[in-house]
């Protein structure tokens, strides 16, 4: 068990501390934003799994406090009365509070984000109207050009009347393809999970860097999907026309004022022409990293569970 816990701790250190600076080099490399997003996601998932496994193993493995507590419950409670039961309940509450302290920092934030999205969707039902040409689009009467997506079962893309007037048909199609890529690739879910993890483990370098890097990479991945479908020129023109529009909390928009610096980087990237095709060695290395970053913590966690079951 000692070696398993040590392996989980090493995984936390490597993925939570060292992986972030290494993955920063992928932003401008030839692997592409989609591959970079997969690597960042794997590093974050592996960090979460390893951290949870290390904490659980440290608490429950002998001679950890959790294992001693479980042994005490098993051996002592059958021989004692209400006082022992009350003491066990109090100790359980303390242990549960200690284990849930980290979650308590992140879950309320996640709940607020979900409620904000739900209120936004309810408001759109009252003030927006369905677009007759596109079954997944709502039209909002507003003179400022804006387009964004908000996860929903029906009509998840919102376009303002100002955007409909400012964009040509080809540019509008590019914007809609961008937003559909966000929805299809579940970028909203990834950003919610990232926000939760950052609230719980903000001191880990990989988590901090992912908070700063991933939003831009997600936009670039959606840009590539739209550019493949409708061309780079139409997408660049649409991004420039939408650049004055506001950003919407909890939503992903093709362009917005708070992301002006990121928008400039995206436009320059698109105007630079087709990116270099990823090399086979780079793609293979990225795939191996994604698999290892998730599989190793999972395997170590499974071994820890088996050891705990055998010991207890």
Helices and strands as residue ranges (DSSP letters): H 2-13, I 14-18, H 19-24, H 33-60, H 65-76, G 77-79, H 82-99, H 101-127, E 128-130, E 137-140, E 147-149, E 157-160, H 161-166, H 169-184, H 187-200, H 205-230, H 232-242, E 252-253, G 257-259, H 260-271, H 280-311
